[in-house]
Amino acid sequence: MQKMGSAIVLIILGLIVLAFPLLGLVPAAVLTGFLVLILGLGLLFGGIAEMGESAGLGILEIILGIIAFVLGIGFIFNPALFSFVAAWIVIIVGLFLIIVGLIQMISKSGGSRWAGLVPLIIGILYIILGYLVKTDPLVLGILIGLWLLIMGIMMLFQRD
């Protein structure tokens, strides 16, 4: 019964976010911002503690901590930055998938060469989606709404 209630809530939230995409984008940006901010603080403190054992590793952790801290603050106060970074991550993953697909298609070992077609097509779709998110942050809100809706529907029809 609890699973059905959660599924209905996800479906309703998905429909609301699809109708108003910023309602999905802003909370996702703020939540991610807080998590990245906490990660940055952890890396900063960890880097300071690490300086006694390994100066190089400590400096690296401090630099990564500063970057994460700045990104976290940026995500919290500027959801468009979150959308921009998310778009670039999706584009980079798409490029990796295309490379993997091409390698599978060229490779002589393994199964069928056509097995590389799936990552190739998904990689192209990722690049297209990344470009759309980069040009219009509302697209990311729509994708969040679709994700909520699909997860709710899948949860609704899932068996225990």
NORQUIKA-V822407 format. One line per field, one symbol per residue. phi: phi as a letter, one per 20 degrees, with the letter a starting at -180 (. if undefined). psi: psi as a letter, one per 20 degrees, with the letter a starting at -180 (. if undefined). A space follows every 10 residues. Layout:
phi = ???
psi = ???
//
This chain:
phi = .fffffffff fffffffffc gffeffffff ffffffffff ffffffffff gfebffffff ffffffffff fgffffebgf fgffffffff ffffffffff fffffefeen efffffffff ffffffffff ffffebgfff ffffffffff ffffffefef
psi = hhhgggghgg gggggghhhn hhihgghggg ghggghgggg gghghhhghh hhgogghggg hgghgggggg gggghginhh ggggggghgg gghggghggg ggghhhqirb cqhihihghg ghgggggggg gghhhohhhg gghggggggg hgghhhjqq.
//
